[in-house]
Amino acid sequence: MSTHLFTLAQELPLSWVPGNWSVTLNDLEFENPWVGGLTAPQWSAFDADLDGDADLFAFDRDGSRVLMFERIPEEGNPEGRLVARWDWAEGWPEMVDWCLLRDYNCDGKPDIFTSYQNGIRVFDNTTQVGQGPSFASEPIAVLATFDLLGSDPTDLPVICLGMDLPAILDHDDDGDLDIITFTETASTLYRFEGQTPCSLDFECTNRCYGMLTEAAENNTLFIGDDFECAFNVENPGITSPAWTRDGLHAGGAISSLQLQPGGPKDLIISDVTYPEALGVMLEVSLSSLDSATYVDSAFPANSNGDQALDLPRFPAAFHLDVDQDGVRDLLFSPNTPLETNDDKSVHYFRNTGTEDVPSWHFTTDAYLQNGMIDLGRGAYPALHDFDGDGLLDLAVANKERYEGVDQTPASVAAFRNVGNATEPKFDLINLDWIALADYQIESPYPAFGDLDGDGDLDVLVGDELGRIHEFTNVSDSGDWPEFSLAALSLQEDGSGEAIDVGQFATPQLHDMDGDGDLDMVVGEKNGTLTLFERTSVGSWSKYLSPVNGENWGNIAVDNLLGINGYSVPALTPTTEGLRVFVANETGTVQDFGLASDNWDAELVEVNEAVFGPKEGFRCAAAFADLDDDGLLDALLGIQNGGLLAFSSSSDTINLEATFPPLPSWEWQIMPNPGLNEISWRSEAHWSGELWIWSATGQVMARNPVRNENYGLIQAETWPPGLYIIRASLENETNPKDEMTVPLTWIKLPQ
């Protein structure tokens, strides 16, 4: 096996652009292989570039991820192609729980409606032609007028619990948006009716909308004579309804659309525990109020559909024109990331009828997902030349894949590189490469290396219990590896006890002491790293530092709640030495600089987010030069089950190739770090432009300067992270006196 060394610039930060390497299955190329997978996406149409066609927005509840897909026209294909646009996904406001895009102010651009403290807030859409999506930095709290039983009407926040998903649309076709949500008890529905076109003026006009209620113990709906509510009236007061529900609100999702001709719009309602959606038909009752008359408990099988929806756990319906034929279809996705079918989480029912008389035909359970790497729950990549052809192949382990209740096997998928040195092409050849299920190994993490000295790659597999298992490569030289179990639960040297790092062991193999054999660095749930030295007899000895104990390098990675961390090492050989990258629970990769020959030394963080702000929870990274340009590339696996690809950008690392160096005047950037604005000052007056890039190479600002030596740059809408600042001068005052390093500024989280 050859040893690969890769060049890594010492000037930090590195800059990255999205990688676009080809991935195939059975000779069919994936459309968007490096999206990162999907778990609980929420869908909205959004013309993000204002070119007249409907691009596609998704907010994944799992990890609060924003994804944007640009619609590319294709001759003979009205739907066109949807291509991921990472630059369009940057700069969105912080959001949790849910996000729907709806145009409330009638400017033709959908605004953000999102969850906030069991209510709703809105960010105005400020997108301009040619600039990509942008939104106002300050949210608007959505209020509604309530009649408090005889008291003066009062404006209070619209109620929508964070676990729910509301229906937001012009429900009565009067030119303004209406909102339908579950009440606090989850038994009945609020209706917040828009009062003024093109505004956020709402009134609570019903808290038993549709004359229906949900049962306490299941998703049964009581309608008609089975239910009475004194609050199905205009301007209801805020009290408990006549029928109350015991227990906690479990969660519900609502969508509103026309399911049958005539009458008011109908509803699709789902519950957190069940795989089906309920189609609720409404009509105007004798009291002139909308009331439920029929419930399709196997929607849409009994509502002019060819089969019932079956999406494990809390399906939510999204009504939009998927195929661009002018008639809206339905996408169903889970409204929870827990215990659902992660790799089949976008069920598409095409509407072959009309808007008023729809006809639903099931098309796929993996819309868009079938064009991306999505292995279920979790993704842990490893890059190695498995077949000895000089090209780096790809292995990806997952935490689990849902196949039914209590059936969530883990696996390692294999992708053979069938491209060439400068253009890798990964062909998926095996979704279950290593026989993990035979040994009940859960949450596997593989580390490949030649453990027995026969010249091929064997594998260690860490598991959820903190143990590590060894598999030997038994294939012939040059063949694709086949693995046979050599040892369950490796033992520590001399103790006779199994190696146990706690939980979620993530090993990596590397010769840490230069003695010719592979040692092992292991990450774990508590966010630290442990070093195990390979002894002369082939066993493993834990290194205990007199300074740092079991914690090699005294590393503790970032975490979400101050408890864990889920560290995953990505030690990478470079021409400068061994670079210590570590992925973490928050979705970022930290850089702890070069490893020291002194194992007692503390490794100090030099970059808190190599790829910028979080990309997805529970991430794992693999670095290598995939395109033979002398620069590191990277694959990042995330909890959503897929991979993100990053290619080092020589243009953004070496900015001098495009822009002249900054003069060596005294420059000041204040405050640094900062929050919402950058104040700059230079020693001399100058003219030109001040450019600012994100760490991923996106241009964030391009400010003209006219014979000035100070200025202010607004950064409210920028995500936290590191930014690069350069000046493009019209005429240099002293071209002999140059600065070769650009200025940098760090934006802190709010």
N, C-alpha and C positions, 0 to 999 in steps of 0.2 A: 504494500500500500504506500502511495506517495504521501508526503507531508506537505500540506499547503500553507504558505505564509502569505499574508495579505498586507498591503500598505494601509496604514491608518494615519491620517494627518494629526499632528499633535496640537494644532490650533483648534480649540473647541469653541462653539459646538460644531459638530458635523451638520451638514445640511442634507436633507433627504427629499426625494421626489417619489411618487408612487411607482412601484415596479409594475411592468405589464407583461411579464413572461407568460408564455403559452402553457395551458393545461388542457389535456385531452382525456377522453374516455371513449374507447371503441372508435377511435379516429374522429370523434366529434369534439370540436373545440368548445371549451367553456366560455360563455359570454363575459362573465364578470367573476373570474376565479378568486380574486384577492379582496373580496368585500368584507370578509370576516365572519360570514354566516349570519343567520337570523334566528331569533328565539321568539320574541313577542312584539313583532313590528306593528305599528299603527300607520295607516296609509292615507295620504291626501294627494290630490292633484295640485300641481304648482308650476306655472310657467316661470321658471327661475331666471331665464335669460330674456324674457319678454319678446320672444320671437314668434309668438302666436300659436305654439303647440303646447300640449300638456306634458310637462316633465313629471317625475314621480318623486314624492317625498315619503320617507319612512322614519318614524321615531321608534326605536326599539326600547321597550320598557326595561329589558335586561341590559343594564349598563348605561341607560339614558343616552343611547347613541343616536346621532343624527346621520342619516344616509340620504344622498341625493343621486338620482339617476336622470341623465339627460336623454331626451328622446331624439334619436337621430333618424331623419327620414330615409326610407328605402323604397326604391321603385317597385311597385307591385305589392307593397306591404303597408297597408294603412296604419298598422300599429307602430311601424318603425322598429328601431333597436333601442333598448335602454342601456346606457353605459354609465357606470359609476363615475361621479365627479367629486373628488375629494376636496377640491378647492371650494366647491359650493357648500360643503358641510362644515366649513370653518366659520367662526365668529358668531354662531347662534347663541342666544342667551342660555343661561343655565336652566334646565327643565327637569322635572321629575314626574313619574307616574304616567302621564299621558300628554299628548299634543295632537291637536287637530288644526288644520289650516282652513280658515273661513274668512271671506271678505265681508266685514261688517260695515265699512264706510263707503262702499260702492265705488272704489277707485280701480276696480279690476284686478287688484293684487290681494291674495289671501293673507290674512293676518294670523298671528299665532294665538290660539286659545290653549291654555295649559293649566295644569293643576297647581294650586298653591294653598297650603294649609286648609285642606278640605273645602276650598273654594275654587274660583277661576280667575285668572288674570290674562290680559291681552297685551301683546307687543305689536305695535303697528308695523306693517310692511313698508319699508322705505327703499325697496329695490329700484335701481335705475338701469336703463339699457346699457349693456356692455360691462356692468360692474359686478354681476353675480348677486346672490341673495344678501339682503341686509335688513335689519330690523331696528326699531327704536330701542335705545338702551334702558329707558324707564318704562316699566309696565303700568297698565291700567287695571285697577281692581274692578271686577264686574259686580255691580250691585243691582238689587231689585227692590221695588216697593212692595212692602207687606202691609196688609191691614191687620192690626193687632187687636181684633175683637172689640171694636167700638172706640179704640184710641185713634189718635191721628196716624195716618199711614207713615211708615218709617222705612228708610232705605237701609237695607242690610245686605251682607254678601250673599250672592247666589250660592246655594249649598250643593256641593258635589264632592263626596268623599274620595280621597285619593285612590282607593282601590277600585273605584268604579270607572266607567267610561260613559260620558253623556252623549246624547244626540243634540247636535248643534246645526240648525239649518232653518230656512224660511219655511216653517212647518205649515203655515196657513196661506202662503203665496201672497202676502200683503206688502212685500218690499223690505222687510226687516227680518233679522234672525230671531229665532225662538230657541229655547233650551229646555230639554227634558232630562231630568235626573232622578235617581232614586232618592227617597226621603231618608232621614237619618236612621229609621228603623228598618230600611230595606223592604218594607212591606208594600208601599205605594209609591206613586210617581209624582214629583213636582212638575208643573209646567210653568216656565217663566216666559211670558209672552212679550215679544218686542212691541214697543209702543210708537216708535218714531223711525221712519226709514233712514237707513245709513247712519245708525247710531248704536250706542250701547245702553239704550233706555229700556229697562225691563220691569215688568210687574208680575208678581206671583199670582197667577189667576186660578191655580188649581193645585191641590196637594193629594188628590186621588184621581189623577188624570187617567182616563180610559175606563174608569170604574173597574179596576182590577187590583188584586193584591197577590203577593207571592207567599206560599206556605212557609212556615218556620223551619220545617224539617227537610224539605226538598225543593225542587224548582217548579212545583205545580202552581198554576195560576188559577185563582178563583175569579170568575167573571159573572155578570148578569145577576140572576136571582141568588147566586151563592155569596154575593157580597153587597153590602150597603155601606155608603160613606157619606156622612153629612157634610163633608168638605169638598164634594164635587160641585162646587158652586163658584160664582164669581167672587174674587177678593176674599179668599179664605183666611181665617185667623190662624195664628201659630199656636196650636195646641196638639196634643196627641190625638191621632185619628181614633174613630170608634173601634176599629179592629187593630189591636197591637200585636207586636211580634216579640216573642221571647228570644233571648240569646243575642249574640253579636252579629253585626252586619258582615256577611261573608264576601260580598262583592257581586256587582252586576254590570252588564254592558248593554247599552241601548243604541239602536239605529232606527231611523225613521225614513220611510219611503212608501211608494205606492205598490201594494202587493195584489190588489184587486181593483177593477175599474170602478170609478165613482166613489163618492164619500171622502172622508178625510184621509190623510196619509196614515199608513199602518205602522206597526212596530216590529222590530226583531229584538228579542230580549234573551240574554243568556245569563247563566249563573256560574260562579267560580268552580263548582264541584263537578259539573256535568259536561259531556262532550258534544251535546246537541244544542241547537238554538231553537227558540220558540217563535213562530210567526204569529203575530197577533193582529187580527183583522178588526178594524174599527168602523163604526158607522155613527151617524148623528142620531141620537135618541130623541124621544118625545120632549125631553127637557132641553133640547138644543145643545146638549153637551156630547162630546165624543166618547163613545162607550165601546168596549170590546164585545164582539159577538161570537168570535170563533178563535181557537188557539190550535195551530198546527204544531203538535209536539214533536214532529219528525220533519221539520222544515228543511228543505223545500219539497220534500217528497209528496206532500199533500197540497202543495201550493203551486201547481204547474211546474214541478221540477222532476228530474229523472232519478234522484236519490236523496236520501237524508244526509245532512252534514254529520260527520263523525270526526271531530277534532278533539283529542284528549285534553280536557281541562280548560274551561273558561273561554270559549270562542267568542270573539267580537267581530261584528260585521262592518265592512267599509264599502260604501256605495259610490263607485266611480267608474268611468268609462275605461276599462282596461285595454280593450282591443281597438279603441278609437273609431268605432263604427257609428258614433252618435247616440248610442243607447248605453246607459250605465249598467255595469255588471256588479258582482259581489266578490270581494275578497274577505276571507275569514282567517284571522290569526289569533293565537292565544293572548289573553290579556293578563297573563302571569308567566313568569319564567320557570315556575316550579312544576315538576312532574308532568311535563307535556312533551309531545313529540317534536323535539327541537329541529330535526332535519327535514320535517314535513310540516312546517308551520305556516304555510301560505296556501290555503285551499281556494281555488278559483272556480266560481260558478258563472259561466257566460250567459248573458241575457240574449236569447235569440228571438225574443218578442219585442215589445215596445216599452216605453217608460210607464204607461198606464196599465198595460197588460203584459207583464214580464213572463218569460218562460226560462227557467233556470236549468242549465246543463253543466254538470260537473266536468271540468277540464283537466285539472291537475291538483295534487296536494302539495306541490313544491314549486309554485310559481316563483320565478326568478332564482329560487334556491337551486333548481336543477342546472343552473349555469354558474354555480360557484362552489368552491370547496366548503362543505358544511357537513361535519361529522357528528353532529348531535350536540353534546354538552362538553365544552372544553376542547382545546387543540394545543398540542405540544410538539413543535417541529424539530427535526434534526436533519442536518445536511451532511451526507457522507457519500463517498464513491463506493457503493455497495457491490458493484459488479466488476470493478477494476478496469473500466474503459476510459478512465481519466476525466469523467464528468461527474459532477456532484448530483446525486440522487436525493430524494426526499422521503423521510418517514414522518408520519404525524400520528401521535397517540391522542385518544380522547378520554375524557373522564367517564362518560357513559353515553349510550344510545338508547332511547326509549323504544321498547318493543311491546309494551303493555304494563299493566300494574305489577310492580315487583319484578319486572323483567327489563333490566337496564344494563346490558353487557358492555364491557369496555373492549377496545381493540386498538391495534396499530395498523394504519393504512400505509401502503407502499406506492410511491410514485417513481418510476424509472425516468431518468433524463435521456430522452431520445433526440435531443437537439445537438448543438455543438458548443465549442468553448465560449463563443461570444453571444450565442442565442440559445439559452437553455429552453427546453420544452419538456414538461413533466407529464408523463402518461400514467394515469391511475391504473395499476395492475392488480391490486389486492386490497380489499377493505378490511381483511382480518388476517394479517400476515403472521402474527405470533400467537400461539395457542394459549392465550391468557385465561379464557373461560374454563379451560380444563383444570386450572389450578385456583379458580375463584380469586384471581388477582383483580382488584378494583382500583380505579383512578391511577392507571399505570403511567410511569414516566420513563422512557428508555434512554440509556446511555450506551453508545456503541464504541467499541475498541477491540483491539486484538489482545485478548486476555490469556490465551494459551500459547502464543508465540508461533502459530502456524501460518501467519501471513494474511488471514482474513478477519472479518469483523464479527466479533461476538457481541452480546448485549447483556447489560444489567438493567433490571426493571424495578424502579421504586414503586411503592404502593401506598394506599390510603392509610394503612396501619403504621407506616414509618419503616417497614421492612424492605429489603432489597433481595431480588432473586436473579440468578444467573442462567442464561441460555447460551449454549454453544452452537456455533455455525457448523453444520454437518454437510454442507453442500461441497461439490467439487470446485477446485480453483477456477475462477472466472465465471462460475454460474451465479445466478441470483441466490442470495443466502436463504437457507432453511435452518430453523433454530430448534434445538432440542433442549429440554430442561436439564441443567447440570446441577443446580443446587437451589432448593427453596430456603429462603431466609438465611442469607450469608451470616456467618458467625464472625465475631471479633476475635482476633488472635489471642490465644491463651485463656480467654474467659469461658469459652464454650457456650456463650450466650449469643443470641441473634442480634445483629446490628439493628438498632431501633432508635431512630432520630425523633420519634414522637408521632407525627402524622404527616401524610402527604410528602413522602420522600421523593426528591427530584435530584438524582445523581448526575454527575458529569465526570467523564474520564479524561485525565491529562497527566503527563509525567511532570509532577510538581517539583521533584528534587533532582531531576536530570540523571537518574540512575538507570534509565533504560526501560523501566516498566511503568505501567499506568497506575497512578494514584486516583483518588476519588474525592470530589468535593460535592457535598450533598446539601441541597436546600430543604426547607421544611415549613410547616404551617406557622411556626412562631416567628418566621422572618429572618432567621440567622443561617449561617453556613457552617458545616462541620467538615473537617479534613480527615480523610482516612488514607494512611500510607500503605502501599503494597509491600509486604515483607518478602524476604528472600525465599520463603517457602510458599509464596502465593496466597497467604492469608492477608487479612486486613487489620490494621492497628490504628485506632483513633488517636489523633494528635491532640494532646492536652497542653495548652499553652500556660506557662506560669503567669502570663499577663492577662490573657483573654479567656482562659479556660477552654471549653469546647467550641467557643465562637471564633472561628477562623476569621482573622482580619477585623474582629470586633464590628462586624457588619450587622445592621438591623435595618431592613428595608422599610419603605413607606407602607402604610396600611390604612384601612378605611375607618376603623373604630378604635384604634389605639390598642388592639389586642394581638392580632395575628401578623399578617404580612405575606404569607405564602411565597417565600423566596424561591426563585428558579435561576440557578447560575447559567451564564452563557459566556464562559471563559473563552477568549478568542486569541489565538496566536497571531501576532503581527511582527513586522520587521523591527519594531521598537521593543517587543517583549509581549508578555501575556497580559491582555487587557481583561479587566474584571468587570463585565456587565452582569447585572442581576435584575431580572424582571420581578414584578411584585403584584400584590392583590389589587392595587388601585388602577392598574392598567398602564403603568409607565415602566420604562426600563432605566435603571440608574447606572451610572458609570463611576466605578470606584478606582479608576486609573490603572496603572500597571502593577501586577502582582510583585511582591517583594520576595527575595530569597530568604529573608528573615520571616519565618512563619509566626513570630510573635508580634510583628509590626501591625499597627492599625492601618487599614486601608480607608482613605478619606475620600468622600464623594466629590467628584469634580463636575458632574452634570446630573441633575435630579430627574431629567426627563429627556432622554436621548432623542426620541421621536416627537417631542412636544407633549401637550396635555394628553390626558388619559385616552386610550384608544378602545378599551374594553376591559372589564374586570378579569382578574386571575390570568394574567398574560404570561407568555413564555416566548423567548426569542432565540433565533439561530442566526449567526453572522457568517458570511463567507463572500468571496468574490465570485459571483455567479456569471458575470459577463466578461471576465478577463480584461478589465480595464485598470487593474491595480488598485481599485477602491472597494471598500467593504459594501456589500449589500446585506439585506436582512429580511427575514420572515418573522412575523409576530403572530402567534396564536392567541386567541382570546376565548373567554368563557362562552361566547355565542356559538362556538363550534367551528369557526373558520380561521383563515389566515389573512393577514395584511402583508403586502409586499412593499419594501422600501429599497430604492436604489440610491447610492451616494451620488450627489450631483457635483461634478467637477466645476461647473459654472458657479455654483453658490458657495462651494468651499473656497475657490480661488476667485474672489470677486474682482481682483485687479485685472482679470482678463477682459472685463466688460467696462469697468469704470476706473478712472484715474485714482491713485491713492489719495487719501486725505492729507492735506498739508499738516505739518507738525506744529501748527498753532496749538495753543492750549485750548482744549475742548472740555466742556462740562455738560453732563447729562444729569438732570435732577428731577425728582428724587430717583435714585437708583439703588435698590428696587423701588417700584412705585405701583400706583393703582390705575388711575384713569387718564392721566395726561403726562406728557414728556416735555420738560423745559430744557432747551439746548442753548448753549452760548459758545461762541468761538472768539478767539483773540482778535481776529481781524474781520472786517466786512468782506463779503463775497457775494457772487451771484451764481445761480445755477439751480439745482434741484436737490432736495434731501430725500433719499429713498430709505424705506424701512421694509425689511422682509421678516416673515416668521421663520422659525427654525426649520420648517419644511419647505422653504423657498417661495412662499406666497408673498406677493407684493401687498403690503398692508397700507402704505401711504407713499405718496409721491408729491412732496410739497415744494412749490416754487419759492426761490429765495432771490430777492432783488436788493443787492448792496446792503445786506443786513448782517448782524453778528449775534442775533438771538431770535428765538421763536418758541411757539408752543404747538404741540401736536396732541390731538385728542385720541385717546385709546380706550374709551369706555366699552366699546363693543368687542374688543380683542380678547381672546381667551388668555388665561394665565400662561406664562411661558417665557422663553428667551427670544429676543428680537435683535436683528442686525441692522445697523445704521450706517449709511454711506452717503457721501456728498458727490454729486456730479457737477463739476465746476465748469463754468463757461470760459474762465481764464484764471490760471493759477498764479498766485502772488509770487511764490518762490518754488518753482518746480524742482529744484535740486534738493529741497528739504522735504522729505516724504515720510509718511507713516504707512506701513504695509499691512497693519492689522485694523479691520473695521471696528467701529464702536459697537458696544452691546448694551442692551437694556433689558431688565427682567421685570415682567408684570406679575404682581402677587395675586393670589386668589382673594376674592372679596371677603 
